[in-house]
Amino acid sequence: MHAAVGHRTRYEILYRLVHNGEMSPTELEAEMDIDDSTLHYHLNKLVDVGLVEKRQRTERGQDGLYTYYQATVFGEVTLTDGVDELICGEQKFEQMYDSTNDT
């Protein structure tokens, strides 16, 4: 499952869903400047491992179903208490041991 967020595109999708809430594929495509087939491939990977869930609903006054994606609780925890924490830790480590800042 952590391998699923190890890919930059999937990380960015999960990050946007955690911080922006529910989004449609059209909204994700526009924000990420990504093509439809690539987006759906990565969304399906995130859904398969349980980090993202997909739901369909009918908009008021519209015909047809619209698909929306949102991070699951598991996805939120994985991002905020896992991946983001790891990234922050790596940045602190690099700053502590940065040889270009020797005084």
Backbone as XML, in Angstrom:
<?xml version="1.0"?>
<chain id="A" units="angstrom">
  <residue number="1" name="MET">
    <atom name="N" x="0.818" y="-1.189" z="0.000"/>
    <atom name="CA" x="0.000" y="0.000" z="0.000"/>
    <atom name="C" x="0.869" y="1.262" z="0.000"/>
  </residue>
  <residue number="2" name="HIS">
    <atom name="N" x="1.948" y="1.283" z="0.784"/>
    <atom name="CA" x="2.823" y="2.445" z="0.747"/>
    <atom name="C" x="3.460" y="2.606" z="-0.629"/>
  </residue>
  <residue number="3" name="ALA">
    <atom name="N" x="3.616" y="1.489" z="-1.318"/>
    <atom name="CA" x="4.144" y="1.563" z="-2.684"/>
    <atom name="C" x="3.177" y="2.324" z="-3.585"/>
  </residue>
  <residue number="4" name="ALA">
    <atom name="N" x="1.891" y="2.244" z="-3.276"/>
    <atom name="CA" x="0.900" y="2.960" z="-4.081"/>
    <atom name="C" x="1.120" y="4.461" z="-4.007"/>
  </residue>
  <residue number="5" name="VAL">
    <atom name="N" x="1.486" y="4.979" z="-2.845"/>
    <atom name="CA" x="1.726" y="6.421" z="-2.710"/>
    <atom name="C" x="3.178" y="6.767" z="-2.994"/>
  </residue>
  <residue number="6" name="GLY">
    <atom name="N" x="3.981" y="5.747" z="-3.271"/>
    <atom name="CA" x="5.366" y="6.001" z="-3.619"/>
    <atom name="C" x="5.518" y="6.593" z="-5.008"/>
  </residue>
  <residue number="7" name="HIS">
    <atom name="N" x="4.504" y="6.492" z="-5.809"/>
    <atom name="CA" x="4.524" y="7.074" z="-7.156"/>
    <atom name="C" x="4.096" y="8.538" z="-7.045"/>
  </residue>
  <residue number="8" name="ARG">
    <atom name="N" x="4.832" y="9.411" z="-7.682"/>
    <atom name="CA" x="4.587" y="10.856" z="-7.561"/>
    <atom name="C" x="3.153" y="11.261" z="-7.921"/>
  </residue>
  <residue number="9" name="THR">
    <atom name="N" x="2.619" y="10.711" z="-9.000"/>
    <atom name="CA" x="1.264" y="11.078" z="-9.425"/>
    <atom name="C" x="0.230" y="10.629" z="-8.402"/>
  </residue>
  <residue number="10" name="ARG">
    <atom name="N" x="0.378" y="9.401" z="-7.879"/>
    <atom name="CA" x="-0.580" y="8.911" z="-6.885"/>
    <atom name="C" x="-0.458" y="9.696" z="-5.585"/>
  </residue>
  <residue number="11" name="TYR">
    <atom name="N" x="0.771" y="10.057" z="-5.223"/>
    <atom name="CA" x="0.957" y="10.887" z="-4.032"/>
    <atom name="C" x="0.226" y="12.222" z="-4.215"/>
  </residue>
  <residue number="12" name="GLU">
    <atom name="N" x="0.385" y="12.827" z="-5.375"/>
    <atom name="CA" x="-0.245" y="14.122" z="-5.630"/>
    <atom name="C" x="-1.772" y="14.017" z="-5.623"/>
  </residue>
  <residue number="13" name="ILE">
    <atom name="N" x="-2.299" y="12.942" z="-6.177"/>
    <atom name="CA" x="-3.752" y="12.739" z="-6.153"/>
    <atom name="C" x="-4.232" y="12.625" z="-4.717"/>
  </residue>
  <residue number="14" name="LEU">
    <atom name="N" x="-3.590" y="11.763" z="-3.932"/>
    <atom name="CA" x="-4.001" y="11.573" z="-2.546"/>
    <atom name="C" x="-3.852" y="12.868" z="-1.756"/>
  </residue>
  <residue number="15" name="TYR">
    <atom name="N" x="-2.761" y="13.583" z="-1.979"/>
    <atom name="CA" x="-2.532" y="14.857" z="-1.293"/>
    <atom name="C" x="-3.672" y="15.838" z="-1.578"/>
  </residue>
  <residue number="16" name="ARG">
    <atom name="N" x="-4.048" y="15.950" z="-2.831"/>
    <atom name="CA" x="-5.130" y="16.878" z="-3.207"/>
    <atom name="C" x="-6.467" y="16.449" z="-2.600"/>
  </residue>
  <residue number="17" name="LEU">
    <atom name="N" x="-6.741" y="15.163" z="-2.584"/>
    <atom name="CA" x="-8.002" y="14.695" z="-2.022"/>
    <atom name="C" x="-8.045" y="14.879" z="-0.504"/>
  </residue>
  <residue number="18" name="VAL">
    <atom name="N" x="-6.923" y="14.698" z="0.163"/>
    <atom name="CA" x="-6.880" y="14.906" z="1.617"/>
    <atom name="C" x="-7.062" y="16.382" z="1.945"/>
  </residue>
  <residue number="19" name="HIS">
    <atom name="N" x="-6.404" y="17.247" z="1.199"/>
    <atom name="CA" x="-6.414" y="18.681" z="1.524"/>
    <atom name="C" x="-7.562" y="19.462" z="0.888"/>
  </residue>
  <residue number="20" name="ASN">
    <atom name="N" x="-8.127" y="18.959" z="-0.216"/>
    <atom name="CA" x="-9.223" y="19.671" z="-0.884"/>
    <atom name="C" x="-10.572" y="19.013" z="-0.679"/>
  </residue>
  <residue number="21" name="GLY">
    <atom name="N" x="-10.590" y="17.792" z="-0.186"/>
    <atom name="CA" x="-11.846" y="17.063" z="-0.053"/>
    <atom name="C" x="-12.214" y="16.384" z="-1.355"/>
  </residue>
  <residue number="22" name="GLU">
    <atom name="N" x="-13.455" y="15.996" z="-1.447"/>
    <atom name="CA" x="-13.972" y="15.264" z="-2.594"/>
    <atom name="C" x="-13.768" y="16.047" z="-3.894"/>
  </residue>
  <residue number="23" name="MET">
    <atom name="N" x="-13.322" y="15.326" z="-4.927"/>
    <atom name="CA" x="-13.101" y="15.963" z="-6.224"/>
    <atom name="C" x="-13.537" y="15.031" z="-7.344"/>
  </residue>
  <residue number="24" name="SER">
    <atom name="N" x="-13.959" y="15.634" z="-8.445"/>
    <atom name="CA" x="-14.307" y="14.853" z="-9.633"/>
    <atom name="C" x="-13.036" y="14.639" z="-10.463"/>
  </residue>
  <residue number="25" name="PRO">
    <atom name="N" x="-13.050" y="13.656" z="-11.355"/>
    <atom name="CA" x="-11.902" y="13.476" z="-12.244"/>
    <atom name="C" x="-11.602" y="14.731" z="-13.065"/>
  </residue>
  <residue number="26" name="THR">
    <atom name="N" x="-12.633" y="15.436" z="-13.483"/>
    <atom name="CA" x="-12.435" y="16.662" z="-14.263"/>
    <atom name="C" x="-11.680" y="17.706" z="-13.447"/>
  </residue>
  <residue number="27" name="GLU">
    <atom name="N" x="-12.033" y="17.847" z="-12.177"/>
    <atom name="CA" x="-11.333" y="18.801" z="-11.306"/>
    <atom name="C" x="-9.882" y="18.394" z="-11.091"/>
  </residue>
  <residue number="28" name="LEU">
    <atom name="N" x="-9.647" y="17.101" z="-10.891"/>
    <atom name="CA" x="-8.276" y="16.615" z="-10.711"/>
    <atom name="C" x="-7.448" y="16.818" z="-11.982"/>
  </residue>
  <residue number="29" name="GLU">
    <atom name="N" x="-8.030" y="16.510" z="-13.123"/>
    <atom name="CA" x="-7.322" y="16.697" z="-14.399"/>
    <atom name="C" x="-6.888" y="18.138" z="-14.575"/>
  </residue>
  <residue number="30" name="ALA">
    <atom name="N" x="-7.794" y="19.070" z="-14.287"/>
    <atom name="CA" x="-7.497" y="20.494" z="-14.467"/>
    <atom name="C" x="-6.401" y="20.960" z="-13.507"/>
  </residue>
  <residue number="31" name="GLU">
    <atom name="N" x="-6.469" y="20.531" z="-12.252"/>
    <atom name="CA" x="-5.482" y="20.975" z="-11.261"/>
    <atom name="C" x="-4.110" y="20.360" z="-11.487"/>
  </residue>
  <residue number="32" name="MET">
    <atom name="N" x="-4.091" y="19.134" z="-11.991"/>
    <atom name="CA" x="-2.825" y="18.429" z="-12.126"/>
    <atom name="C" x="-2.259" y="18.483" z="-13.540"/>
  </residue>
  <residue number="33" name="ASP">
    <atom name="N" x="-3.031" y="18.962" z="-14.491"/>
    <atom name="CA" x="-2.604" y="18.980" z="-15.887"/>
    <atom name="C" x="-2.160" y="17.574" z="-16.316"/>
  </residue>
  <residue number="34" name="ILE">
    <atom name="N" x="-3.103" y="16.642" z="-16.204"/>
    <atom name="CA" x="-2.848" y="15.235" z="-16.491"/>
    <atom name="C" x="-3.942" y="14.728" z="-17.426"/>
  </residue>
  <residue number="35" name="ASP">
    <atom name="N" x="-3.609" y="13.774" z="-18.284"/>
    <atom name="CA" x="-4.636" y="13.274" z="-19.204"/>
    <atom name="C" x="-5.546" y="12.273" z="-18.499"/>
  </residue>
  <residue number="36" name="ASP">
    <atom name="N" x="-6.715" y="12.098" z="-19.056"/>
    <atom name="CA" x="-7.790" y="11.289" z="-18.482"/>
    <atom name="C" x="-7.381" y="9.845" z="-18.207"/>
  </residue>
  <residue number="37" name="SER">
    <atom name="N" x="-6.753" y="9.200" z="-19.165"/>
    <atom name="CA" x="-6.417" y="7.781" z="-18.992"/>
    <atom name="C" x="-5.362" y="7.581" z="-17.908"/>
  </residue>
  <residue number="38" name="THR">
    <atom name="N" x="-4.380" y="8.460" z="-17.846"/>
    <atom name="CA" x="-3.352" y="8.371" z="-16.808"/>
    <atom name="C" x="-3.966" y="8.598" z="-15.432"/>
  </residue>
  <residue number="39" name="LEU">
    <atom name="N" x="-4.827" y="9.597" z="-15.323"/>
    <atom name="CA" x="-5.486" y="9.881" z="-14.052"/>
    <atom name="C" x="-6.287" y="8.679" z="-13.579"/>
  </residue>
  <residue number="40" name="HIS">
    <atom name="N" x="-7.107" y="8.108" z="-14.448"/>
    <atom name="CA" x="-7.942" y="6.977" z="-14.044"/>
    <atom name="C" x="-7.117" y="5.748" z="-13.676"/>
  </residue>
  <residue number="41" name="TYR">
    <atom name="N" x="-6.010" y="5.540" z="-14.361"/>
    <atom name="CA" x="-5.117" y="4.430" z="-14.008"/>
    <atom name="C" x="-4.652" y="4.578" z="-12.562"/>
  </residue>
  <residue number="42" name="HIS">
    <atom name="N" x="-4.178" y="5.766" z="-12.202"/>
    <atom name="CA" x="-3.658" y="5.995" z="-10.851"/>
    <atom name="C" x="-4.775" y="6.031" z="-9.804"/>
  </residue>
  <residue number="43" name="LEU">
    <atom name="N" x="-5.922" y="6.575" z="-10.158"/>
    <atom name="CA" x="-7.063" y="6.557" z="-9.232"/>
    <atom name="C" x="-7.471" y="5.116" z="-8.920"/>
  </residue>
  <residue number="44" name="ASN">
    <atom name="N" x="-7.500" y="4.269" z="-9.931"/>
    <atom name="CA" x="-7.868" y="2.869" z="-9.718"/>
    <atom name="C" x="-6.882" y="2.163" z="-8.799"/>
  </residue>
  <residue number="45" name="LYS">
    <atom name="N" x="-5.609" y="2.473" z="-8.926"/>
    <atom name="CA" x="-4.598" y="1.888" z="-8.033"/>
    <atom name="C" x="-4.858" y="2.311" z="-6.586"/>
  </residue>
  <residue number="46" name="LEU">
    <atom name="N" x="-5.172" y="3.591" z="-6.381"/>
    <atom name="CA" x="-5.443" y="4.092" z="-5.039"/>
    <atom name="C" x="-6.726" y="3.500" z="-4.462"/>
  </residue>
  <residue number="47" name="VAL">
    <atom name="N" x="-7.724" y="3.313" z="-5.306"/>
    <atom name="CA" x="-8.981" y="2.685" z="-4.862"/>
    <atom name="C" x="-8.724" y="1.224" z="-4.493"/>
  </residue>
  <residue number="48" name="ASP">
    <atom name="N" x="-7.939" y="0.524" z="-5.302"/>
    <atom name="CA" x="-7.654" y="-0.896" z="-5.069"/>
    <atom name="C" x="-7.014" y="-1.164" z="-3.709"/>
  </residue>
  <residue number="49" name="VAL">
    <atom name="N" x="-6.167" y="-0.250" z="-3.237"/>
    <atom name="CA" x="-5.490" y="-0.465" z="-1.950"/>
    <atom name="C" x="-6.238" y="0.186" z="-0.784"/>
  </residue>
  <residue number="50" name="GLY">
    <atom name="N" x="-7.368" y="0.846" z="-1.071"/>
    <atom name="CA" x="-8.197" y="1.388" z="0.004"/>
    <atom name="C" x="-7.835" y="2.774" z="0.500"/>
  </residue>
  <residue number="51" name="LEU">
    <atom name="N" x="-6.986" y="3.494" z="-0.249"/>
    <atom name="CA" x="-6.608" y="4.848" z="0.167"/>
    <atom name="C" x="-7.604" y="5.890" z="-0.320"/>
  </residue>
  <residue number="52" name="VAL">
    <atom name="N" x="-8.331" y="5.559" z="-1.372"/>
    <atom name="CA" x="-9.300" y="6.468" z="-1.984"/>
    <atom name="C" x="-10.581" y="5.679" z="-2.243"/>
  </residue>
  <residue number="53" name="GLU">
    <atom name="N" x="-11.707" y="6.354" z="-2.113"/>
    <atom name="CA" x="-12.973" y="5.709" z="-2.467"/>
    <atom name="C" x="-13.672" y="6.517" z="-3.540"/>
  </residue>
  <residue number="54" name="LYS">
    <atom name="N" x="-14.450" y="5.783" z="-4.325"/>
    <atom name="CA" x="-15.159" y="6.377" z="-5.465"/>
    <atom name="C" x="-16.648" y="6.301" z="-5.169"/>
  </residue>
  <residue number="55" name="ARG">
    <atom name="N" x="-17.337" y="7.370" z="-5.467"/>
    <atom name="CA" x="-18.782" y="7.331" z="-5.321"/>
    <atom name="C" x="-19.429" y="8.084" z="-6.462"/>
  </residue>
  <residue number="56" name="GLN">
    <atom name="N" x="-20.637" y="7.708" z="-6.752"/>
    <atom name="CA" x="-21.373" y="8.350" z="-7.839"/>
    <atom name="C" x="-22.621" y="8.993" z="-7.263"/>
  </residue>
  <residue number="57" name="ARG">
    <atom name="N" x="-22.956" y="10.124" z="-7.821"/>
    <atom name="CA" x="-24.178" y="10.796" z="-7.383"/>
    <atom name="C" x="-24.761" y="11.575" z="-8.543"/>
  </residue>
  <residue number="58" name="THR">
    <atom name="N" x="-26.015" y="11.889" z="-8.414"/>
    <atom name="CA" x="-26.707" y="12.697" z="-9.409"/>
    <atom name="C" x="-26.761" y="14.123" z="-8.896"/>
  </residue>
  <residue number="59" name="GLU">
    <atom name="N" x="-26.349" y="15.048" z="-9.728"/>
    <atom name="CA" x="-26.419" y="16.464" z="-9.361"/>
    <atom name="C" x="-27.851" y="16.943" z="-9.512"/>
  </residue>
  <residue number="60" name="ARG">
    <atom name="N" x="-28.267" y="17.832" z="-8.661"/>
    <atom name="CA" x="-29.619" y="18.380" z="-8.728"/>
    <atom name="C" x="-29.842" y="19.048" z="-10.087"/>
  </residue>
  <residue number="61" name="GLY">
    <atom name="N" x="-30.940" y="18.665" z="-10.724"/>
    <atom name="CA" x="-31.303" y="19.265" z="-12.004"/>
    <atom name="C" x="-30.527" y="18.723" z="-13.194"/>
  </residue>
  <residue number="62" name="GLN">
    <atom name="N" x="-29.730" y="17.700" z="-12.984"/>
    <atom name="CA" x="-28.932" y="17.147" z="-14.077"/>
    <atom name="C" x="-29.327" y="15.695" z="-14.313"/>
  </residue>
  <residue number="63" name="ASP">
    <atom name="N" x="-29.113" y="15.233" z="-15.516"/>
    <atom name="CA" x="-29.329" y="13.828" z="-15.833"/>
    <atom name="C" x="-28.004" y="13.093" z="-15.710"/>
  </residue>
  <residue number="64" name="GLY">
    <atom name="N" x="-28.052" y="11.865" z="-15.306"/>
    <atom name="CA" x="-26.845" y="11.046" z="-15.259"/>
    <atom name="C" x="-26.142" y="11.083" z="-13.920"/>
  </residue>
  <residue number="65" name="LEU">
    <atom name="N" x="-25.172" y="10.198" z="-13.813"/>
    <atom name="CA" x="-24.377" y="10.081" z="-12.592"/>
    <atom name="C" x="-23.041" y="10.776" z="-12.769"/>
  </residue>
  <residue number="66" name="TYR">
    <atom name="N" x="-22.551" y="11.349" z="-11.707"/>
    <atom name="CA" x="-21.242" y="11.982" z="-11.696"/>
    <atom name="C" x="-20.373" y="11.256" z="-10.687"/>
  </residue>
  <residue number="67" name="THR">
    <atom name="N" x="-19.135" y="11.011" z="-11.047"/>
    <atom name="CA" x="-18.216" y="10.286" z="-10.191"/>
    <atom name="C" x="-17.348" y="11.266" z="-9.417"/>
  </residue>
  <residue number="68" name="TYR">
    <atom name="N" x="-17.181" y="10.985" z="-8.137"/>
    <atom name="CA" x="-16.318" y="11.776" z="-7.261"/>
    <atom name="C" x="-15.407" y="10.843" z="-6.495"/>
  </residue>
  <residue number="69" name="TYR">
    <atom name="N" x="-14.238" y="11.333" z="-6.180"/>
    <atom name="CA" x="-13.269" y="10.562" z="-5.398"/>
    <atom name="C" x="-12.963" y="11.326" z="-4.122"/>
  </residue>
  <residue number="70" name="GLN">
    <atom name="N" x="-12.726" y="10.563" z="-3.056"/>
    <atom name="CA" x="-12.315" y="11.186" z="-1.800"/>
    <atom name="C" x="-11.365" y="10.238" z="-1.089"/>
  </residue>
  <residue number="71" name="ALA">
    <atom name="N" x="-10.493" y="10.805" z="-0.287"/>
    <atom name="CA" x="-9.567" y="9.998" z="0.493"/>
    <atom name="C" x="-10.344" y="9.284" z="1.589"/>
  </residue>
  <residue number="72" name="THR">
    <atom name="N" x="-9.992" y="8.047" z="1.830"/>
    <atom name="CA" x="-10.576" y="7.328" z="2.955"/>
    <atom name="C" x="-9.858" y="7.778" z="4.227"/>
  </residue>
  <residue number="73" name="VAL">
    <atom name="N" x="-10.384" y="7.404" z="5.360"/>
    <atom name="CA" x="-9.705" y="7.710" z="6.625"/>
    <atom name="C" x="-8.318" y="7.079" z="6.609"/>
  </residue>
  <residue number="74" name="PHE">
    <atom name="N" x="-8.240" y="5.884" z="6.091"/>
    <atom name="CA" x="-6.968" y="5.183" z="5.959"/>
    <atom name="C" x="-6.007" y="5.966" z="5.064"/>
  </residue>
  <residue number="75" name="GLY">
    <atom name="N" x="-6.524" y="6.540" z="3.986"/>
    <atom name="CA" x="-5.709" y="7.354" z="3.094"/>
    <atom name="C" x="-5.204" y="8.614" z="3.772"/>
  </residue>
  <residue number="76" name="GLU">
    <atom name="N" x="-6.073" y="9.254" z="4.550"/>
    <atom name="CA" x="-5.669" y="10.464" z="5.281"/>
    <atom name="C" x="-4.566" y="10.156" z="6.279"/>
  </residue>
  <residue number="77" name="VAL">
    <atom name="N" x="-4.735" y="9.087" z="7.044"/>
    <atom name="CA" x="-3.735" y="8.722" z="8.049"/>
    <atom name="C" x="-2.423" y="8.332" z="7.390"/>
  </residue>
  <residue number="78" name="THR">
    <atom name="N" x="-2.512" y="7.579" z="6.307"/>
    <atom name="CA" x="-1.301" y="7.175" z="5.590"/>
    <atom name="C" x="-0.533" y="8.390" z="5.102"/>
  </residue>
  <residue number="79" name="LEU">
    <atom name="N" x="-1.246" y="9.379" z="4.595"/>
    <atom name="CA" x="-0.583" y="10.578" z="4.086"/>
    <atom name="C" x="-0.035" y="11.424" z="5.225"/>
  </residue>
  <residue number="80" name="THR">
    <atom name="N" x="-0.869" y="11.778" z="6.177"/>
    <atom name="CA" x="-0.461" y="12.741" z="7.208"/>
    <atom name="C" x="0.455" y="12.145" z="8.265"/>
  </residue>
  <residue number="81" name="ASP">
    <atom name="N" x="0.200" y="10.906" z="8.687"/>
    <atom name="CA" x="1.019" y="10.299" z="9.734"/>
    <atom name="C" x="2.082" y="9.369" z="9.177"/>
  </residue>
  <residue number="82" name="GLY">
    <atom name="N" x="2.113" y="9.233" z="7.881"/>
    <atom name="CA" x="3.086" y="8.348" z="7.262"/>
    <atom name="C" x="3.998" y="9.089" z="6.319"/>
  </residue>
  <residue number="83" name="VAL">
    <atom name="N" x="3.506" y="9.329" z="5.139"/>
    <atom name="CA" x="4.326" y="9.886" z="4.066"/>
    <atom name="C" x="4.791" y="11.309" z="4.372"/>
  </residue>
  <residue number="84" name="ASP">
    <atom name="N" x="3.876" y="12.200" z="4.753"/>
    <atom name="CA" x="4.261" y="13.582" z="5.039"/>
    <atom name="C" x="5.273" y="13.655" z="6.182"/>
  </residue>
  <residue number="85" name="GLU">
    <atom name="N" x="5.069" y="12.827" z="7.204"/>
    <atom name="CA" x="5.987" y="12.803" z="8.337"/>
    <atom name="C" x="7.368" y="12.321" z="7.903"/>
  </residue>
  <residue number="86" name="LEU">
    <atom name="N" x="7.402" y="11.332" z="7.038"/>
    <atom name="CA" x="8.655" y="10.815" z="6.514"/>
    <atom name="C" x="9.392" y="11.880" z="5.704"/>
  </residue>
  <residue number="87" name="ILE">
    <atom name="N" x="8.662" y="12.604" z="4.863"/>
    <atom name="CA" x="9.269" y="13.674" z="4.057"/>
    <atom name="C" x="9.858" y="14.760" z="4.955"/>
  </residue>
  <residue number="88" name="CYS">
    <atom name="N" x="9.109" y="15.172" z="5.982"/>
    <atom name="CA" x="9.603" y="16.192" z="6.915"/>
    <atom name="C" x="10.852" y="15.700" z="7.631"/>
  </residue>
  <residue number="89" name="GLY">
    <atom name="N" x="10.851" y="14.443" z="8.028"/>
    <atom name="CA" x="12.014" y="13.861" z="8.702"/>
    <atom name="C" x="13.237" y="13.857" z="7.813"/>
  </residue>
  <residue number="90" name="GLU">
    <atom name="N" x="13.050" y="13.522" z="6.548"/>
    <atom name="CA" x="14.167" y="13.524" z="5.605"/>
    <atom name="C" x="14.719" y="14.928" z="5.406"/>
  </residue>
  <residue number="91" name="GLN">
    <atom name="N" x="13.835" y="15.922" z="5.327"/>
    <atom name="CA" x="14.280" y="17.306" z="5.157"/>
    <atom name="C" x="15.079" y="17.772" z="6.369"/>
  </residue>
  <residue number="92" name="LYS">
    <atom name="N" x="14.630" y="17.451" z="7.572"/>
    <atom name="CA" x="15.360" y="17.820" z="8.794"/>
    <atom name="C" x="16.717" y="17.136" z="8.829"/>
  </residue>
  <residue number="93" name="PHE">
    <atom name="N" x="16.763" y="15.866" z="8.436"/>
    <atom name="CA" x="18.006" y="15.114" z="8.409"/>
    <atom name="C" x="19.002" y="15.758" z="7.445"/>
  </residue>
  <residue number="94" name="GLU">
    <atom name="N" x="18.524" y="16.115" z="6.256"/>
    <atom name="CA" x="19.398" y="16.750" z="5.266"/>
    <atom name="C" x="19.937" y="18.088" z="5.772"/>
  </residue>
  <residue number="95" name="GLN">
    <atom name="N" x="19.095" y="18.857" z="6.467"/>
    <atom name="CA" x="19.535" y="20.142" z="7.001"/>
    <atom name="C" x="20.583" y="19.953" z="8.101"/>
  </residue>
  <residue number="96" name="MET">
    <atom name="N" x="20.376" y="18.936" z="8.958"/>
    <atom name="CA" x="21.313" y="18.697" z="10.048"/>
    <atom name="C" x="22.689" y="18.295" z="9.526"/>
  </residue>
  <residue number="97" name="TYR">
    <atom name="N" x="22.716" y="17.538" z="8.461"/>
    <atom name="CA" x="23.965" y="16.989" z="7.964"/>
    <atom name="C" x="24.403" y="17.594" z="6.641"/>
  </residue>
  <residue number="98" name="ASP">
    <atom name="N" x="23.974" y="18.815" z="6.396"/>
    <atom name="CA" x="24.344" y="19.521" z="5.172"/>
    <atom name="C" x="25.736" y="20.092" z="5.327"/>
  </residue>
  <residue number="99" name="SER">
    <atom name="N" x="26.687" y="19.561" z="4.584"/>
    <atom name="CA" x="28.085" y="19.982" z="4.709"/>
    <atom name="C" x="28.344" y="21.355" z="4.094"/>
  </residue>
  <residue number="100" name="THR">
    <atom name="N" x="27.428" y="21.883" z="3.316"/>
    <atom name="CA" x="27.642" y="23.203" z="2.726"/>
    <atom name="C" x="27.379" y="24.327" z="3.722"/>
  </residue>
  <residue number="101" name="ASN">
    <atom name="N" x="26.770" y="24.006" z="4.868"/>
    <atom name="CA" x="26.475" y="25.013" z="5.880"/>
    <atom name="C" x="27.460" y="24.974" z="7.048"/>
  </residue>
  <residue number="102" name="ASP">
    <atom name="N" x="28.639" y="24.400" z="6.849"/>
    <atom name="CA" x="29.628" y="24.368" z="7.936"/>
    <atom name="C" x="30.108" y="25.780" z="8.238"/>
  </residue>
  <residue number="103" name="THR">
    <atom name="N" x="30.125" y="26.112" z="9.509"/>
    <atom name="CA" x="30.581" y="27.449" z="9.920"/>
    <atom name="C" x="31.811" y="27.388" z="10.750"/>
  </residue>
</chain>
